[in-house]
């Protein structure tokens, strides 16, 4: 009897996170369609290496697959499009983007990286938490040490809004907040809940300043070596799971804020004031040149089309 093909998928998130939910659903659907053909193994908390190592590993042939977000810009600068603040109003626009000429440009950006984009899945709109005060307008961020991922765009966004952006690895965020090394952080509300940031944070502001998806990437050489039926199933199921993840994200946003409400003071900031403060970044070289002017224009065409 032929042994199943093993596909090991890495994620930085923990088992109870959105990544766990989505990857288990993907595995379940693949198993149901082609039982015994593929053994999808999910590894949480970056157990297969740092996100950077795993992304490089797709090219080197040392890793199979990853569900990754902010770090993907290291191998595909096109994905920096998601760092433009207040670009997407809702998840329907993100799905429209994925199936548009802009989505094709993003997909093409993976050529030569050793990685193949299987699907764009949800991750969520990012909110701001901190221990000092509710954030209702950009001026409220002044002087606050806000943890950001290490990408330059997010650092610039928060510095421009008046905060003191402090890049820190995700696994150090909880202790950094607990010890007061940082005042706050920004992540989707669901991440705040599953990583228990509410234990060490007082305020949550539903700023929705950035929408960032997750990218399900597989090593191109691994995908190419699969039997045609197996390959077709893996590629198709990954895309079929996508709308399900976005629906899950919408529902979870609502339920998670209810769960966090007894533990944190939650407010909705003045979004127009934030949009105005962030607007100059649409002409900033860092935000335009990294994804490419053509990428920005193609994406704006999708977002603005009715």
Backbone as numpy.savetxt, mean C-alpha at the origin, in Angstrom:
# Nx Ny Nz CAx CAy CAz Cx Cy Cz
3.27 -39.34 -8.61 2.42 -38.14 -8.61 3.31 -36.89 -8.61
3.01 -35.95 -9.51 3.82 -34.73 -9.58 3.61 -33.88 -8.32
4.71 -33.35 -7.82 4.63 -32.50 -6.63 4.05 -31.14 -7.02
3.30 -30.47 -6.12 2.80 -29.14 -6.44 3.95 -28.13 -6.54
3.76 -27.12 -7.38 4.74 -26.04 -7.48 4.59 -25.15 -6.25
5.69 -24.90 -5.56 5.64 -24.05 -4.36 5.80 -22.58 -4.77
4.90 -21.73 -4.26 5.04 -20.28 -4.45 5.01 -19.65 -3.06
6.16 -19.11 -2.64 6.26 -18.48 -1.33 6.04 -16.97 -1.47
5.03 -16.45 -0.75 4.71 -15.02 -0.84 5.08 -14.32 0.47
5.86 -13.26 0.36 6.30 -12.48 1.53 5.40 -11.25 1.72
5.15 -10.89 2.97 4.52 -9.60 3.27 5.08 -9.05 4.58
5.13 -7.74 4.70 5.64 -7.11 5.93 4.58 -7.13 7.03
3.32 -7.34 6.63 2.20 -7.26 7.58 2.06 -8.54 8.41
1.21 -8.48 9.45 1.01 -9.67 10.28 -0.21 -10.48 9.80
-0.42 -11.61 10.43 -1.46 -12.56 9.97 -2.87 -12.00 10.01
-3.14 -11.09 10.97 -4.51 -10.57 11.10 -4.74 -9.32 10.23
-3.73 -8.94 9.47 -3.82 -7.73 8.64 -4.60 -7.98 7.35
-4.85 -6.91 6.62 -5.50 -7.01 5.29 -4.70 -7.95 4.39
-3.37 -7.91 4.49 -2.52 -8.77 3.64 -2.82 -10.24 3.91
-3.01 -10.58 5.17 -3.36 -11.95 5.54 -4.70 -12.36 4.96
-5.68 -11.46 5.09 -7.03 -11.72 4.58 -6.99 -11.94 3.06
-6.30 -11.06 2.36 -6.28 -11.12 0.88 -5.51 -12.33 0.37
-4.35 -12.59 0.97 -3.52 -13.70 0.49 -4.18 -15.05 0.77
-4.86 -15.16 1.91 -5.57 -16.42 2.21 -6.72 -16.63 1.22
-7.41 -15.55 0.86 -8.50 -15.65 -0.13 -7.96 -16.09 -1.49
-6.83 -15.51 -1.88 -6.17 -15.86 -3.14 -5.80 -17.34 -3.14
-5.17 -17.78 -2.07 -4.75 -19.19 -1.94 -5.97 -20.12 -2.01
-7.02 -19.76 -1.28 -8.24 -20.59 -1.24 -8.83 -20.75 -2.64
-8.89 -19.65 -3.39 -9.49 -19.70 -4.73 -8.63 -20.49 -5.72
-7.30 -20.32 -5.62 -6.40 -21.07 -6.51 -6.51 -22.56 -6.19
-6.49 -22.90 -4.90 -6.59 -24.31 -4.47 -7.89 -24.95 -4.97
-8.98 -24.17 -4.94 -10.29 -24.70 -5.35 -10.31 -25.00 -6.85
-9.61 -24.18 -7.63 -9.63 -24.36 -9.10 -8.65 -25.42 -9.59
-7.46 -25.45 -8.99 -6.46 -26.42 -9.44 -5.87 -27.15 -8.23
-6.70 -27.96 -7.55 -6.23 -28.62 -6.32 -4.98 -29.46 -6.56
-4.03 -29.31 -5.64 -2.81 -30.12 -5.70 -1.76 -29.67 -6.70
-2.09 -28.62 -7.47 -1.13 -28.16 -8.50 -0.13 -27.13 -7.95
-0.62 -26.29 -7.02 0.22 -25.22 -6.49 0.14 -25.22 -4.97
1.28 -25.03 -4.33 1.32 -24.89 -2.87 1.71 -23.44 -2.56
0.68 -22.60 -2.34 0.95 -21.19 -2.02 1.24 -21.09 -0.53
2.43 -20.62 -0.20 2.85 -20.48 1.21 3.00 -18.98 1.52
2.35 -18.55 2.61 2.34 -17.12 2.96 3.26 -16.89 4.15
4.15 -15.92 4.02 5.11 -15.60 5.09 4.88 -14.17 5.56
4.57 -14.03 6.87 4.24 -12.71 7.43 5.44 -12.05 8.10
5.31 -10.75 8.35 6.33 -10.02 9.11 7.71 -10.06 8.49
7.74 -10.07 7.15 9.02 -10.07 6.42 9.95 -11.22 6.83
9.38 -12.38 7.09 10.23 -13.51 7.51 11.16 -13.99 6.40
10.85 -13.65 5.15 11.73 -14.06 4.05 12.80 -13.01 3.73
12.82 -11.94 4.52 13.79 -10.86 4.28 13.09 -9.52 4.22
13.87 -8.45 4.23 13.29 -7.12 4.15 12.58 -6.96 2.81
11.66 -5.99 2.73 10.93 -5.79 1.47 11.90 -5.52 0.32
12.94 -4.76 0.62 13.95 -4.43 -0.39 14.64 -5.71 -0.89
15.04 -6.56 0.07 15.72 -7.82 -0.29 14.82 -8.71 -1.16
13.54 -8.77 -0.78 12.60 -9.64 -1.51 12.37 -9.11 -2.93
12.23 -7.79 -3.06 12.03 -7.19 -4.39 13.25 -7.43 -5.28
14.44 -7.30 -4.69 15.67 -7.59 -5.44 15.74 -9.09 -5.77
15.23 -9.89 -4.82 15.26 -11.35 -4.98 14.42 -11.84 -6.14
13.41 -11.06 -6.53 12.59 -11.45 -7.69 13.45 -11.40 -8.95
14.39 -10.48 -8.96 15.29 -10.36 -10.11 16.40 -11.41 -10.04
16.91 -11.61 -8.82 18.04 -12.53 -8.64 17.63 -13.99 -8.67
16.30 -14.25 -8.52 15.83 -15.63 -8.53 15.83 -16.28 -7.16
16.05 -15.49 -6.10 16.10 -16.04 -4.74 14.74 -16.01 -4.04
13.79 -15.24 -4.57 12.46 -15.14 -3.96 11.37 -15.35 -5.02
10.21 -15.78 -4.55 9.12 -16.12 -5.48 8.13 -14.97 -5.72
7.63 -14.40 -4.62 6.54 -13.44 -4.76 6.44 -12.56 -3.52
5.77 -11.42 -3.68 5.59 -10.50 -2.56 4.31 -9.71 -2.71
3.72 -9.35 -1.58 2.63 -8.37 -1.57 3.21 -7.15 -0.87
3.45 -6.11 -1.64 4.23 -4.97 -1.15 3.58 -3.66 -1.57
3.88 -2.58 -0.85 3.26 -1.29 -1.15 4.32 -0.21 -1.41
4.64 0.58 -0.38 5.55 1.73 -0.55 6.89 1.37 -1.18
7.42 0.20 -0.85 8.77 -0.17 -1.30 8.88 -0.44 -2.79
7.75 -0.70 -3.44 7.79 -1.10 -4.85 8.39 0.00 -5.73
8.29 1.25 -5.26 8.84 2.37 -6.02 10.35 2.19 -6.26
11.01 1.41 -5.40 12.45 1.15 -5.55 12.77 0.43 -6.86
11.83 -0.42 -7.33 12.09 -1.13 -8.59 11.26 -0.57 -9.74
10.14 0.09 -9.43 9.30 0.67 -10.48 8.86 2.09 -10.08
9.60 3.11 -10.55 9.29 4.50 -10.17 7.88 4.94 -10.58
7.28 4.23 -11.56 5.91 4.58 -11.97 4.94 4.52 -10.79
5.21 3.62 -9.85 4.28 3.45 -8.72 4.30 4.66 -7.77
5.25 5.56 -7.96 5.28 6.80 -7.15 4.08 7.69 -7.45
3.31 7.34 -8.48 2.09 8.10 -8.78 1.17 8.13 -7.56
1.19 7.06 -6.77 0.30 6.97 -5.61 0.74 7.88 -4.45
1.90 8.51 -4.60 2.34 9.45 -3.57 1.78 10.85 -3.77
1.09 11.09 -4.89 0.46 12.40 -5.08 -0.72 12.50 -4.11
-0.69 13.51 -3.24 -1.76 13.62 -2.24 -3.12 13.94 -2.85
-4.14 13.37 -2.28 -5.54 13.62 -2.68 -5.77 13.38 -4.18
-5.12 12.33 -4.70 -5.28 11.99 -6.11 -6.57 11.22 -6.35
-6.83 10.24 -5.48 -8.03 9.41 -5.62 -9.05 9.76 -4.55
-10.31 9.90 -4.97 -11.37 10.23 -4.01 -11.96 8.96 -3.40
-11.95 7.87 -4.15 -12.56 6.63 -3.66 -11.91 5.44 -4.35
-12.26 4.26 -3.88 -11.66 3.04 -4.42 -12.13 2.71 -5.83
-13.31 3.17 -6.20 -13.81 2.92 -7.56 -12.85 3.56 -8.58
-12.33 4.74 -8.24 -11.37 5.41 -9.14 -10.06 4.61 -9.25
-9.66 3.98 -8.15 -8.43 3.19 -8.15 -8.60 1.97 -9.07
-9.76 1.34 -9.01 -10.03 0.18 -9.87 -10.09 0.59 -11.34
-10.67 1.77 -11.57 -10.75 2.30 -12.94 -9.32 2.55 -13.46
-8.48 3.10 -12.59 -7.07 3.35 -12.93 -6.37 2.05 -13.32
-6.59 0.99 -12.52 -5.89 -0.29 -12.76 -6.19 -0.84 -14.15
-7.38 -0.56 -14.66 -7.80 -1.10 -15.96 -7.75 -0.06 -17.08
-6.92 0.97 -16.91 -6.86 2.08 -17.87 -5.48 2.14 -18.54
-5.30 3.04 -19.53 -3.96 3.24 -20.10 -2.92 3.62 -19.04
-3.35 4.32 -18.00 -2.42 4.68 -16.91 -1.96 3.41 -16.19
-2.90 2.47 -15.98 -2.56 1.19 -15.35 -1.59 0.40 -16.20
-1.75 0.50 -17.51 -0.83 -0.18 -18.45 0.58 0.41 -18.35
0.66 1.74 -18.25 1.97 2.41 -18.08 2.65 1.91 -16.81
1.86 1.79 -15.74 2.41 1.32 -14.46 2.93 -0.11 -14.61
2.13 -0.94 -15.27 2.51 -2.34 -15.51 3.82 -2.42 -16.31
3.92 -1.59 -17.35 5.13 -1.57 -18.19 6.38 -1.20 -17.40
6.18 -0.45 -16.32 7.32 -0.03 -15.48 8.03 -1.19 -14.80
7.39 -2.37 -14.78 8.02 -3.54 -14.17 8.94 -4.30 -15.14
8.92 -3.89 -16.42 9.76 -4.59 -17.40 11.23 -4.49 -17.00
11.92 -5.63 -17.05 13.35 -5.64 -16.73 13.65 -5.74 -15.25
12.61 -5.80 -14.39 12.85 -5.86 -12.94 12.86 -7.30 -12.43
12.47 -8.24 -13.31 12.36 -9.63 -12.88 11.03 -9.92 -12.20
10.22 -8.86 -11.99 8.92 -9.01 -11.33 7.79 -8.82 -12.32
6.72 -9.60 -12.15 5.53 -9.44 -12.98 4.40 -9.04 -12.04
3.67 -8.00 -12.42 2.53 -7.55 -11.62 1.34 -8.47 -11.89
0.92 -9.19 -10.86 -0.25 -10.07 -11.01 -1.54 -9.26 -10.83
-1.54 -8.37 -9.83 -2.75 -7.59 -9.58 -2.46 -6.42 -8.64
-3.33 -5.42 -8.73 -3.32 -4.32 -7.77 -4.48 -4.58 -6.81
-4.15 -4.72 -5.52 -5.15 -4.97 -4.49 -5.26 -3.76 -3.57
-6.25 -3.79 -2.72 -6.47 -2.68 -1.79 -5.36 -2.61 -0.73
-5.29 -1.49 -0.09 -4.45 -1.27 1.08 -5.17 -0.20 1.88
-5.45 0.93 1.23 -6.34 1.87 1.89 -5.89 3.31 1.89
-6.84 4.15 2.30 -6.58 5.57 2.48 -5.86 5.75 3.82
-4.87 6.60 3.82 -4.05 6.76 5.02 -4.61 7.86 5.93
-4.56 7.59 7.23 -5.02 8.55 8.24 -3.82 8.92 9.11
-3.97 9.98 9.89 -2.87 10.43 10.75 -3.25 10.19 12.21
-2.35 9.56 12.97 -2.56 9.45 14.42 -1.42 10.18 15.12
-1.70 10.68 16.32 -0.64 11.32 17.11 -1.06 11.43 18.57
-0.13 11.88 19.41 -0.37 11.96 20.85 -0.48 13.38 21.36
-0.43 14.37 20.47 -0.34 15.76 20.93 -1.68 16.48 20.84
-2.31 16.41 19.67 -3.58 17.13 19.48 -4.32 16.59 18.25
-5.64 16.87 18.16 -6.35 16.49 16.94 -5.83 17.32 15.77
-5.71 16.70 14.60 -5.26 17.42 13.40 -6.51 17.82 12.61
-6.83 19.10 12.62 -8.00 19.56 11.86 -7.60 20.36 10.63
-6.40 20.97 10.69 -5.89 21.75 9.55 -4.38 21.55 9.47
-3.76 21.85 8.33 -2.31 21.59 8.19 -1.48 22.22 9.32
-1.86 23.40 9.78 -1.08 24.08 10.83 -0.96 23.23 12.11
-1.93 22.33 12.33 -1.90 21.49 13.53 -0.74 20.49 13.51
-0.17 20.27 12.32 0.95 19.33 12.21 2.28 19.97 12.60
2.27 21.28 12.74 3.53 22.01 12.94 4.34 21.45 14.11
5.58 21.06 13.79 6.51 20.59 14.82 6.31 19.16 15.29
5.25 18.49 14.83 5.02 17.11 15.26 5.95 16.15 14.53
6.54 15.23 15.28 7.39 14.20 14.66 6.47 13.09 14.17
6.26 13.05 12.85 5.36 12.05 12.27 6.19 11.01 11.52
6.03 9.74 11.90 6.75 8.68 11.20 6.16 8.51 9.81
7.05 8.43 8.82 6.65 8.13 7.45 7.49 6.95 6.96
7.05 6.30 5.87 7.96 5.35 5.21 9.17 6.15 4.69
10.17 5.44 4.22 11.40 6.14 3.85 11.34 6.79 2.47
10.20 6.68 1.76 10.21 7.27 0.43 10.19 8.79 0.49
10.93 9.39 -0.42 11.19 10.85 -0.38 9.92 11.67 -0.54
8.97 11.15 -1.32 7.74 11.92 -1.55 6.95 12.09 -0.26
6.81 11.01 0.52 6.03 11.09 1.75 6.72 12.01 2.76
8.06 11.92 2.81 8.83 12.79 3.70 8.59 14.26 3.32
8.66 14.55 2.03 8.46 15.94 1.58 7.04 16.42 1.86
6.05 15.56 1.60 4.66 15.94 1.85 4.49 16.39 3.30
4.96 15.59 4.24 4.75 15.92 5.65 5.59 17.11 6.10
6.80 17.22 5.58 7.61 18.41 5.90 6.95 19.68 5.35
6.42 19.59 4.12 5.75 20.75 3.52 4.48 21.14 4.27
3.83 20.15 4.87 2.61 20.43 5.64 2.94 20.96 7.05
4.24 21.01 7.37 4.66 21.60 8.64 5.11 20.62 9.70
4.96 19.32 9.41 5.40 18.31 10.39 6.91 18.12 10.29
7.43 17.36 11.23 8.83 16.95 11.19 8.82 15.47 10.79
8.86 15.22 9.48 8.76 13.84 8.98 9.95 13.01 9.47
9.65 11.83 10.02 10.68 10.98 10.59 10.58 9.57 10.01
11.37 9.26 8.98 11.31 7.91 8.40 11.79 6.87 9.42
11.05 5.77 9.49 11.36 4.73 10.46 10.83 3.42 9.89
11.53 2.32 10.14 11.04 1.05 9.63 9.74 0.69 10.35
8.83 0.03 9.63 7.48 -0.23 10.15 7.52 -0.98 11.48
8.45 -1.92 11.61 8.46 -2.73 12.84 8.91 -1.94 14.07
9.49 -0.74 13.84 9.93 0.09 14.98 8.89 1.13 15.39
7.77 1.20 14.65 6.81 2.28 14.89 6.15 2.18 16.26
5.68 0.98 16.63 4.97 0.84 17.91 5.84 1.30 19.08
7.07 0.78 19.13 7.95 1.15 20.26 8.33 2.62 20.19
8.49 3.17 18.97 8.79 4.60 18.80 7.69 5.48 19.36
6.44 5.07 19.13 5.28 5.82 19.66 5.20 5.65 21.17
5.43 4.42 21.62 5.34 4.10 23.05 6.37 4.89 23.86
7.56 5.02 23.30 8.65 5.69 24.02 8.71 7.19 23.76
7.83 7.67 22.86 7.81 9.11 22.59 8.92 9.59 21.66
9.58 8.65 20.98 10.61 9.02 19.99 9.94 9.75 18.83
8.70 9.32 18.52 7.88 10.00 17.51 6.54 10.33 18.14
5.89 11.38 17.63 4.58 11.80 18.16 3.44 11.07 17.48
3.64 10.69 16.21 2.54 10.10 15.46 3.03 9.36 14.23
2.05 8.90 13.43 2.38 8.14 12.22 1.19 8.24 11.26
1.38 7.73 10.04 0.27 7.74 9.07 0.22 6.37 8.39
-0.98 5.79 8.40 -1.24 4.47 7.83 -2.74 4.31 7.67
-3.19 3.32 6.91 -4.63 3.08 6.88 -5.16 2.73 8.28
-6.42 3.09 8.55 -7.03 2.86 9.87 -6.96 1.39 10.27
-7.12 0.51 9.28 -7.07 -0.93 9.57 -5.71 -1.33 10.13
-4.65 -0.73 9.59 -3.28 -1.03 10.08 -3.13 -0.52 11.52
-3.70 0.66 11.77 -3.66 1.23 13.14 -4.28 0.23 14.12
-5.39 -0.37 13.69 -6.12 -1.29 14.58 -5.38 -2.61 14.80
-4.95 -3.26 13.71 -4.34 -4.59 13.88 -2.95 -4.53 14.51
-2.27 -3.38 14.38 -0.94 -3.27 15.01 -1.05 -2.65 16.40
-2.31 -2.39 16.82 -2.60 -1.88 18.17 -1.97 -0.51 18.46
-1.83 0.30 17.42 -1.31 1.65 17.65 -2.21 2.45 18.59
-3.50 2.06 18.65 -4.43 2.78 19.54 -4.03 2.65 21.01
-3.18 1.67 21.32 -2.70 1.53 22.71 -1.71 2.64 23.07
-1.07 3.21 22.02 -0.02 4.20 22.29 -0.27 5.54 21.56
-1.53 5.73 21.09 -1.89 6.98 20.39 -3.24 7.48 20.88
-3.36 8.82 21.00 -4.62 9.40 21.52 -5.57 9.85 20.43
-5.00 10.42 19.36 -5.85 11.06 18.34 -5.73 10.39 16.98
-6.87 10.28 16.29 -6.86 9.78 14.91 -7.62 10.79 14.05
-6.97 11.28 13.01 -7.59 12.24 12.09 -7.76 11.57 10.73
-9.01 11.49 10.26 -9.32 10.81 9.01 -8.98 11.74 7.84
-7.69 11.88 7.60 -7.20 12.83 6.58 -7.30 12.26 5.16
-7.21 10.93 5.04 -7.25 10.27 3.71 -6.34 10.97 2.70
-5.15 11.38 3.16 -4.24 12.20 2.35 -3.60 11.46 1.18
-3.46 10.14 1.35 -2.84 9.31 0.30 -3.65 8.03 0.18
-3.89 7.61 -1.05 -4.39 6.24 -1.23 -3.24 5.43 -1.82
-2.90 4.36 -1.14 -1.84 3.48 -1.63 -2.38 2.06 -1.74
-2.26 1.43 -2.91 -2.68 0.03 -3.00 -1.53 -0.89 -2.59
-1.76 -2.19 -2.68 -0.65 -3.14 -2.59 -0.51 -3.80 -3.95
0.71 -4.20 -4.24 1.03 -4.81 -5.53 1.41 -6.27 -5.29
0.67 -7.17 -5.94 1.02 -8.59 -5.85 1.98 -8.89 -7.00
3.22 -9.16 -6.63 4.28 -9.37 -7.63 4.80 -10.80 -7.54
5.08 -11.38 -8.71 5.66 -12.73 -8.76 6.92 -12.69 -9.62
7.84 -13.58 -9.32 9.07 -13.64 -10.13 8.70 -14.09 -11.55
9.12 -13.28 -12.50 8.77 -13.52 -13.91 9.20 -14.91 -14.38
10.41 -15.33 -13.99 10.92 -16.62 -14.45 10.11 -17.78 -13.84
9.62 -17.60 -12.62 8.79 -18.63 -11.97 7.46 -18.75 -12.71
6.85 -17.61 -13.01 5.56 -17.59 -13.72 5.70 -18.22 -15.10
6.79 -17.88 -15.79 7.02 -18.39 -17.15 7.19 -19.91 -17.17
7.70 -20.45 -16.05 7.96 -21.90 -15.98 6.76 -22.74 -15.57
5.65 -22.09 -15.23 4.45 -22.84 -14.81 3.75 -23.48 -16.01
3.06 -24.59 -15.76 2.25 -25.21 -16.82 1.19 -24.19 -17.25
0.85 -24.13 -18.56 -0.08 -23.11 -19.06 -1.35 -22.96 -18.24
-1.97 -24.09 -17.85 -3.23 -24.00 -17.10 -3.00 -23.39 -15.71
-1.88 -23.77 -15.09 -1.54 -23.25 -13.76 -1.27 -21.75 -13.84
-0.48 -21.38 -14.83 -0.16 -19.96 -15.01 -1.43 -19.14 -15.25
-2.27 -19.64 -16.15 -3.52 -18.91 -16.47 -4.37 -18.74 -15.22
-4.46 -19.78 -14.40 -5.29 -19.73 -13.19 -4.72 -18.74 -12.18
-3.41 -18.80 -11.94 -2.77 -17.89 -10.97 -2.97 -16.43 -11.39
-2.76 -16.15 -12.69 -2.90 -14.76 -13.18 -4.35 -14.29 -13.11
-5.27 -15.16 -13.52 -6.68 -14.77 -13.56 -7.25 -14.58 -12.14
-6.95 -15.54 -11.25 -7.50 -15.47 -9.89 -6.98 -14.22 -9.15
-5.71 -13.90 -9.37 -5.15 -12.69 -8.73 -5.97 -11.45 -9.12
-6.35 -11.37 -10.39 -7.15 -10.23 -10.87 -8.60 -10.31 -10.38
-9.12 -11.53 -10.28 -10.50 -11.71 -9.79 -10.64 -11.32 -8.32
-9.58 -11.52 -7.56 -9.61 -11.18 -6.14 -9.62 -9.66 -5.93
-9.08 -8.92 -6.92 -8.92 -7.46 -6.76 -10.21 -6.73 -6.34
-11.33 -6.83 -7.10 -12.53 -6.10 -6.69 -13.01 -6.49 -5.30
-12.83 -7.77 -4.96 -13.20 -8.27 -3.63 -12.40 -7.54 -2.55
-11.10 -7.29 -2.81 -10.26 -6.60 -1.81 -10.72 -5.15 -1.63
-11.14 -4.51 -2.72 -11.57 -3.11 -2.61 -12.89 -2.99 -1.84
-13.77 -3.95 -2.07 -15.04 -3.96 -1.33 -14.76 -4.19 0.16
-13.87 -5.14 0.42 -13.46 -5.44 1.80 -12.90 -4.19 2.46
-12.09 -3.44 1.72 -11.48 -2.22 2.25 -12.51 -1.17 2.63
-13.50 -0.96 1.77 -14.57 0.00 2.06 -15.32 -0.37 3.34
-15.69 -1.64 3.43 -16.44 -2.11 4.60 -15.60 -2.03 5.87
-14.33 -2.39 5.75 -13.44 -2.42 6.91 -13.13 -1.02 7.43
-13.00 -0.05 6.53 -12.79 1.35 6.97 -13.86 1.75 7.97
-15.10 1.43 7.62 -16.22 1.82 8.48 -16.20 1.08 9.81
-16.00 -0.25 9.73 -16.07 -1.05 10.97 -14.88 -0.76 11.90
-13.70 -0.51 11.31 -12.51 -0.30 12.13 -12.58 1.02 12.90
-13.10 2.06 12.25 -13.22 3.34 12.96 -14.16 3.20 14.16
-15.19 2.37 14.02 -16.11 2.11 15.15 -15.36 1.39 16.27
-14.51 0.43 15.89 -13.75 -0.32 16.90 -12.71 0.56 17.61
-12.18 1.54 16.88 -11.16 2.42 17.45 -11.76 3.54 18.31
-13.02 3.87 18.05 -13.66 5.02 18.71 -13.59 5.01 20.25
-13.75 3.84 20.92 -13.64 3.86 22.38 -12.22 4.15 22.89
-11.23 3.97 22.02 -9.83 4.07 22.45 -9.15 5.38 22.04
-9.69 6.04 21.03 -9.03 7.24 20.49 -10.06 8.32 20.21
-9.59 9.56 20.21 -10.45 10.66 19.79 -10.33 10.77 18.27
-11.46 10.57 17.56 -11.43 10.54 16.09 -12.08 11.80 15.53
-11.42 12.41 14.56 -12.01 13.60 13.93 -11.77 13.58 12.42
-12.57 14.37 11.71 -12.37 14.53 10.26 -11.83 15.93 10.02
-10.62 16.04 9.48 -10.03 17.36 9.26 -10.70 18.13 8.11
-10.28 19.37 7.96 -10.74 20.21 6.84 -9.96 19.78 5.59
-10.58 18.88 4.81 -9.89 18.29 3.66 -9.51 19.36 2.63
-10.40 20.34 2.41 -10.10 21.41 1.43 -8.82 22.15 1.80
-8.62 22.39 3.08 -7.41 23.10 3.54 -6.17 22.25 3.26
-6.29 20.94 3.46 -5.17 20.04 3.19 -4.89 19.96 1.68
-5.96 19.88 0.89 -5.79 19.81 -0.57 -5.08 21.06 -1.08
-5.47 22.19 -0.53 -4.87 23.47 -0.94 -3.38 23.50 -0.58
-3.07 23.05 0.63 -1.67 23.05 1.11 -0.81 22.09 0.28
-1.42 20.99 -0.18 -0.66 19.97 -0.91 -0.62 20.21 -2.42
-1.47 21.12 -2.92 -1.60 21.34 -4.37 -0.28 21.64 -5.09
0.64 22.47 -4.49 1.90 22.76 -5.20 2.72 21.52 -5.55
2.50 20.43 -4.84 3.28 19.21 -5.09 2.97 18.61 -6.47
1.84 18.98 -7.05 1.49 18.49 -8.39 2.40 19.09 -9.47
3.13 20.13 -9.10 4.11 20.72 -10.03 5.55 20.55 -9.52
5.70 19.74 -8.49 7.02 19.55 -7.88 7.78 18.46 -8.64
9.04 18.71 -8.94 9.85 17.77 -9.73 9.86 16.36 -9.14
9.99 16.29 -7.83 10.07 14.99 -7.16 8.79 14.17 -7.40
7.65 14.85 -7.40 6.37 14.16 -7.55 6.00 13.89 -9.01
6.58 14.69 -9.92 6.26 14.54 -11.35 7.31 13.72 -12.09
8.60 14.01 -11.83 9.67 13.36 -12.60 9.87 11.89 -12.23
9.60 11.54 -10.96 9.84 10.15 -10.56 8.85 9.20 -11.26
7.52 9.43 -11.14 6.61 8.56 -11.90 6.64 8.87 -13.39
6.97 10.11 -13.75 6.99 10.55 -15.15 5.78 11.43 -15.44
6.02 12.49 -16.20 4.95 13.43 -16.54 3.81 12.71 -17.27
4.18 11.77 -18.15 3.15 11.02 -18.90 2.27 10.20 -17.96
2.88 9.66 -16.91 2.14 8.87 -15.91 1.15 9.76 -15.15
1.63 10.93 -14.76 0.77 11.88 -14.02 -0.41 12.29 -14.90
-0.12 12.64 -16.16 -1.18 13.10 -17.06 -2.20 11.99 -17.35
-1.70 10.78 -17.58 -2.61 9.65 -17.86 -3.50 9.34 -16.66
-2.93 9.47 -15.45 -3.69 9.18 -14.24 -4.74 10.26 -13.98
-4.35 11.52 -14.16 -5.30 12.62 -13.98 -6.45 12.51 -14.97
-6.16 12.03 -16.18 -7.21 11.84 -17.19 -8.25 10.81 -16.70
-7.76 9.75 -16.04 -8.67 8.72 -15.51 -9.51 9.28 -14.36
-8.84 9.98 -13.45 -9.51 10.49 -12.25 -10.56 11.54 -12.61
-10.25 12.34 -13.62 -11.15 13.46 -13.98 -12.26 13.05 -14.94
-12.12 11.86 -15.56 -13.15 11.44 -16.51 -14.36 10.92 -15.75
-15.51 11.21 -16.25 -16.74 10.78 -15.54 -17.21 9.45 -16.12
